[in-house]
Structures are given as C-alpha cells and as structure tokens.
Amino acid sequence: MSEPFSSLTSDMTELILSHLPVPSLLRASAVCKHWHALISSPTFPPLHPDHHRRPWFFLHGLHNISPKNNQSFAFDPSSDSWFSLLPPSAHDFSGTAGFLFSTAPSFSFSPLLINPRWLPTSPLHYSRINPLLGVFFSRASSSPTKPSFIIVGGVRFIGGLVDIEDRLAVEIYDPCTDSWDLAPPLPADFRSGNSSQTLSSALFDGRFFVFGIYSFFVSSFDLGTRVWSQVQTLRPPGVLFAFLIACQELLVLAGMCNGPRGPSFTIWRVDEKSMEFSEITIMPQDLLYGLVDYEEDDKFASLKCVGTGSLLYVFNEEYHKKYPACVCEIGKGGDSSKCSWRRVPPLASTVNKFHKVISFCSTVSQRNIFGDEDYGINSMM
C-alpha cells in the first residue's frame, strides 16, 4: 500500500472506499487485510443509491460433461464491465432479488455472494426442477423484514422420466417457521409447458404474474388471497415470443416480432388490470443484428430477455457469438423519449462452450458480495 493511504485513519479510508462501485471494491478488498476487513464489515457504508438501482446481468454457463468448464460472469452497468465469479456448486439453480436458489435434489438458497453458502430449507411438498421463483416481503408475517419465497410450476421426474402433465401446487416458504404452505397450482391452460424454460414471471403489485413465452397465456396469483386470476391471452400483433418483466413501476412485455417493417425486438407497457398494451420502444436494428448470425434461418430463436428495476437485458444464449447482449434503460413511467439502448461489452476471449445457460437479473450491494451477518444466512431462520 502506498504511503499516503497508510497514513489515513480507518474512518477516512472507509469513506474513500465507500465511493467505489462493486467491481472496484472487489479489487480494493484484495489490496491488504485492513482494506478487506473494512469493506466486508457490516458497518461499511452502503453503496451510492445509483448502484443499488442499476441491476446486474448474471450469466452462468454449465458444461454437462466436464464441470470444470463451468463459468459464471456478472455485468455491472454502472462500470460497464464484466467480471468472473466462481460457478455455483449446484447444477440446477436460478436467481432473483439478491438470492440464488437450487431445487434439486432439495430446495436450498443463498444470498448472492461470490462464494455462495447454500442453506437448505425444510423439504418441499413436491420436488421439482426449473420452477418459477419469486421473493417478496409479507406484511402479515411475524417478521416482515425476512423475505418469503414463492415457487410456481416446474417439472419432476417419475421413474426417470419428466412428467410435464403433473400440475405441481404453488408453494410459499415462511422463513419464520421454516415451512412450506400449499396453494392452488397453475391454471390448467399452462399444463403443456409449466417450467421456466417455457414460462416467464414477474412479481408486481402484490401479484405473481405468469406468462407463456410461446403460448401468450397470462394469469396472476394474488399473494394475499392466494387465488389465480382468469387466464387471458396477451399477444401484440406479429409477436413470435415474448417475456413478461416487472420494470420499476411498470409491467412490461418484451418480445420478438415480425411486422411490415421486418423483424424487430419491441417492448410494450402492459396494464396489469386490463392486459391492454402500448409500445414503449424498439431495439435499434444494428443492435438486433449484432446479436445474431445473419446466415441462420431461425436466427432470432435463441434470444432471451431478463430484467428488473430500470434495465432490460436482451442476449443470445448460443455460443457462436459468445453470448452477445445489449441493454435497454426504460424511462420513468415508460416515457419512450427517455428510453436508451446500448451494446454490452463482449465477454472475455476465454469463454467456454456450454450445454446450458442460466441467466437472471438482480440488484446487488456490497453485503451481497462480501456477506453480512445481519442480512445473510444466519439471520434468515
């Protein structure tokens, strides 16, 4: 450490470090034991609000034959940079709202840490893989500051075969009692595809919305009454596939279209009560074609979209272009004049080819990265 910094008091050093974004904090924490102790302390000042509001994009690649080829990456929009993470030990997992989740062979979760520390819960009533997951805070809970989890859909193996006809009940986890409550399953309209591979979801205004990426069916589960709404169809003209996302105070639909002007990736604002929609923004053509290979017949089929807060990330989950991505920042209130698109910098040249890609979007803070005894696993139960 240089002489000027070594002469500063701990309080002054902490104040200077608190202005750094998370990637810089990661590097700073490796400088010396003193800096690491300051940054990882539960009393370290929280990051600037801008860093909390700008969600990160996480990309996890799984290799079926050689787990040593698994890789995990995170993109920080504030610094416009990627950095590598240690791949989670679980094979089937997902993430949202600052947590990682694994449902196989049993349900466990971890705060979104560089080194995940998995905490198992009591067993699910119905074991499942690839379900939809949500995190919410219940005012009715005896401890409203502890998050509850909701699990919807998913598939399970029976006799070594996947049973896609079994409508698994909704399960809601109470962290105070370490127990799972059962609720009605997804409506029967979703029977033919009930995993996160064919459905998208959004927690919005006290309801858990489920949307068919290809079927365009939509229904919402009221977290208070625990009742599903009537199934409706949400399909703008020309849309081929789409994803439903909670974005700031908006419910938005983002999807690939074929229209009079040719292919486009469009974002619509959705009225959560009437399911009526209105266009917000269209991805610039140069960004759209930068995500795909011109020579492929079905070039847009591998595009995916995740998002939260004010950001939506669109990416290609195929390897041929090393998983390119772009990001859209939604203007407040869905103001189309204030929406902006930009390309996400490419991943490093040492990206492996994966059999499966897991992606999600989540806000982070230094307590997610370094851990916090008052927030982390020890305080959950």
N, C-alpha and C positions, 0 to 999 in steps of 0.2 A: 504494500500500500504506500502511496506517495506521502511525503512529509506533511503537506498542507492538510490532508484528510486525517492523518493520525493525530493531529493536534486539536481537532474539533471535539467538542463534548458529544456524548451519546445523543443528547436531545437534538443538537444541531445536525448531526449525521442522519438521524432518523427523519428529521424534517426535510432534508435534501433528498433522501432516498424516496420519501413518500410521493414525490412529484414524478417518479418514473413509471412508465407503463409496465405491464406484467412481464413482457419479454426482457426488458432491461433489468427488472427486479430479479429475474432468474439468473441473469449473468452476474449481477451485483452480489447475489447471495453466495456465489462461488468464489468471491474475491478473498474472503477471510472468515474465520469463525465468528468474529464480532458482528460483521455485517449480516451473516446468516441468522444469528441469534436475534438481531434487531428486526429483520424482515419477517421472520417466521413467528415472532411474538404475537400473542393475541391482542396486545395493546398497540400494535403497529397501526398508524393512521390509515383509514380506508382510502382506496384509490379515488382519484377525481371522479365525480359522477359521470362524466362522459365515458369513462372506461367501463362503468357498470352498464350503461345503457346500450353500448355497442356490442352486440353478441358475437361470439366467435363461431367459426365454422370448424367442425371436427370431422376428420376423415380417417377411418380405421380400415386397413386392408388385411384380410385373412387369407392365408395360404393353406389349402386343405391337406397337402402332403407334407410340407415342411414348415412347422410353426415358427421356426427361426426366421423365416422370411416375412412374418407378420410385421406390419409397420403402422404407426399411428402418427398423425400430424394434426396441428391446430393452427388456424389462421386468425391472427389478431387484426381487425380492421383499423384500429387506431394507429398502429405502427406499419400497417400494410405489409406484414411479413408472416411467414410460416415458421414454425419450429417443431422439432420432433419430440414425441412423447414415448414413454415405454408402453408397448402394447398391453392392454389388459389381459389378465390370465384367462378370463372367461372366453368361450368361443361364440356363444350366442348372447349378445348384450345390446343394449341401446342406451341412449342418454337424453336427458332433458332437464331444464330448470336447475342446473348445477349438480346433477346426480348421474351416476352410471347405474344401470340395472342389468341383472342377469336372472333369467328364469329357468335355466337348465344347469344341473339336474334339479335344483331347488331355487327358490327366489332369494336373491341377496341384492344388496345395494351398497354404494359407496359414494361419498362426496367426490366431486370431480377433481381428484388430486393427481399429481404427477405419478405417484405410486399409489394406485387405488387400494384401499383397505376394505375388503368386502365384509359386510355384516349380514349374516343370514337372518331371516325373519322366521316366524312360525310357518309351517307348510301351507301352501295354497290348497284350497279345496280341490282345484283341478289343475294339475301340472300342465304346462303349455310352453310353446316356443313361439317367437315372433308375434307377441301380442302388441296392442297399442297401450301406451303408458302415459300417465299424467301425474303431475304433482300439484297439490292445492292445499290451502290452509283453511281449516274448518273453524268457523266461529263457535260452533256448537261443541267443539272438542274441549275437554278439560285442560288441554294445553294448546291453545290456538297458535302458538309460535312454532310448534313442531309440524312438519309437513305430513300430510296424508298422501297415499298413493292410490291411483285407480288403474286397474288392469281390465282391458276390454278385448274380447276375441282371442286370437291366436289359434294355433292348431296343436294337437297332441298325437303321439304315436300309440297305436294299439296293435299289438302283435307285429311290431316292426314296420307298420305301415302308417302313413299320415292319414288321420281321419279329418277330412275337411267338412264333413257333414255335421259334426258334433258342435252345437251352439253352446260354447262354454259360457257359464254365468259370469257376469261382471263381478269383480272382487275389489273391495275397498279396504285398505290397510289402515288400522288405527295404531299409531306409534305408542300411544299411552298404555294400551293393553296388549300390544304385540299380537293382534288378532286380525283375521280377515272376515269381513261381512259379505254375504252374498246378495246380489241384486239381479234383476232380470237380465237375460243375455241380449246380445244384439238382435234387432228385429230379423225375422226370417228372410227378408229381402237380401240380406248380406250373406246368406248361407253359402253361396258358391265361392266366396272368397273372403275369409274373415281374419287374415293375418296382416301385419304391417307391410307385407310385400304388395298387397293389392288395395290397401286402405290407407288414408291419411287421417289425422285427427288434430283437433285444436281445442284447448281449454279457453272458453270465452264467456264472460258474463255469467259465471256460476253454472255453466253447462259444458259438457264434454261432447263436442261435435265429432261425428264420424262420417267420412266421405269416401265413396268408391272411386278410386283413381281412374278406373276404366268404365265402371257401371254408372257413375254420376249420381248414385243414390246418396241421400244425406239424411241424417237423423241426429238428434241431440239427447243426451242423458242429463236430466236435471239433478245436480248434486244434492239439492235439498230434499226434493220429493222422491228421488231415485226412480223416476219414470222416464221411459223413452218417448220422444215425440213421434208424431206420424212421419213415415218415410216420404220424402219428396225427391224430385229429380232436379238437380242443379247442373244445367248444361248449356252454356252460352253457344251461339251458332258457330259451327265449324270446329269446335274443340275436340281434340283427339284423346287427350288425357290431361288430368289436372290434379292439383294438390291444394287442400284447404289448410289455411295457416292463420293463427291469431297474430296480428301485427299491430302493436301499440293498442289504440282504442278501436281498431278495425278488425273485422273478419274478412279475409281476402282469399280469392281463388286465383291460382297461378297455373297456367297450362299452355300446352302446345296447340296451335290452331292451324287449319287450312282455310284460307279465305280468298276473296277475289284478288288480293294483292300478293298471294303466295303464302308460304309458311311464316308463322310469327309466334313468338312467345309473349303471352299477354297476361297482365294482372288486372283483376276486377275487384271492386269493393262489393261485399255481399251484405245485404240487410238481414241480420240474424233472425228476424221475426217473419218477414215475408219471403225470404230467399230470393228477392229480386237483386239484380246485379247491374253494375255500371263500370265501364272501363276506366282504369286509372292510368296505366302506362303500357307501352310495348317495348320490348327489348330492341335496341338498335341492331340492324341486320348484320353489321360487321362483327358484333359480339356474338350473335347467334351462330353465324357460320364459323366463328373461331372456336366454337365448342365441339364441332363435328367434322367428320371426314366427308368431303364433297363426293367421293366415289361411292359411298354406301347408299344402297337403295332405301333402307329404313334408318337413315342417319340420325333421326331425332328420337328414336325409341328409347335410347339409353339416357336421356336427360332426366334429371331429378331436381327437386326443389325442396329446400328446408328453410326455416326462418323463424324469427321471433323478434320482439322489440321493433325496431325500425328497419331491420335489414332482412332481405330475402336473398339466399344464395342459390344459384342455378348452376349445375355441374353435370359433367358426363362421367358416368360410373364405369365406362370402358377404359381399358388400358392404353389404346393405340395413341392417344394424345396426352397420356399421363395425367388423366383426370382433371382436365381444364375446368375452370369455374369463373363465374362473374357474379357481381353483387349489385342489388338494387336497394337504394335507400329511399324508403317511402316518405313522402312529405307529410307533415302533420295534417291529420284529418283526411288523408288521401288526396291532398292537393296535387294534381297531376303536373302542375307547373314547377313543383318543388321536388319532384322525383328525379333521381340521378342514377345512372348506370355506370359501372366501370369494370374493367377486367381484373381478376385476381391474379397476382403474380404466379408464375409456374412453380410447381414443386421442384425440389432438388433433383439433379440428374440421376441419383441413386434410388429411384423409386422402383420397387419390385412389381411384378405382375401378380394380381390377386385373383382368387376364385370368388371372393365375396367382399363387397364394400359396405361398411356400416357408416352412416353419416348422420349428423344431427347438429343443431344449432343451440347454443346456450350462452347466457351471460356468465362472466367469471369475475372473481376478485382474488386478492392475494390469499384469502382464507381458503378458497377452493384449491389453489395451487400448493400452498405450504401447509395447510391444515390449521385447525383452530379447535382447542379442547372445548370451547363454549358453543361451538357450532357443529362440530364433526360427530363422529360415530358415538363417542362416549355420552353425548347429550341426547341422542335420538331415542333411547329406550328408558 
